[in-house]
Amino acid sequence: MNRRELSERVTVSVEQAGQVLGLSRGAAYNAARRGDIPTLKIGKRLIVSTAQLLAMLDACAEPVAH
């Protein structure tokens, strides 16, 4: 899933968010459990807000001032 496809969706699964971040399925769920990937729980399902995921990616991409 590329950035354009991601921005067209409101939410994605934890597994899809992990793919965007280059994580395996297990690593993505572990990151979600730790709070490293922001999730919403609806019933028994965990989903990821694409707005929050994109904001997280943008924050990581900002250059660090020395």
URKAGI-V780946 format. One record per residue. N is the residue number from 1. SS is DSSP state (h for helix, s for strand, l for the rest). Layout:
BEGIN
n:N ss:SS
n:N ss:SS
END
This chain:
BEGIN
n:1 ss:l
n:2 ss:l
n:3 ss:h
n:4 ss:h
n:5 ss:h
n:6 ss:h
n:7 ss:h
n:8 ss:l
n:9 ss:l
n:10 ss:l
n:11 ss:s
n:12 ss:s
n:13 ss:s
n:14 ss:h
n:15 ss:h
n:16 ss:h
n:17 ss:h
n:18 ss:h
n:19 ss:h
n:20 ss:h
n:21 ss:h
n:22 ss:l
n:23 ss:l
n:24 ss:l
n:25 ss:h
n:26 ss:h
n:27 ss:h
n:28 ss:h
n:29 ss:h
n:30 ss:h
n:31 ss:h
n:32 ss:h
n:33 ss:h
n:34 ss:h
n:35 ss:l
n:36 ss:l
n:37 ss:l
n:38 ss:l
n:39 ss:l
n:40 ss:s
n:41 ss:s
n:42 ss:s
n:43 ss:l
n:44 ss:l
n:45 ss:s
n:46 ss:s
n:47 ss:s
n:48 ss:s
n:49 ss:s
n:50 ss:h
n:51 ss:h
n:52 ss:h
n:53 ss:h
n:54 ss:h
n:55 ss:h
n:56 ss:h
n:57 ss:h
n:58 ss:h
n:59 ss:h
n:60 ss:h
n:61 ss:h
n:62 ss:l
n:63 ss:l
n:64 ss:l
n:65 ss:l
n:66 ss:l
END
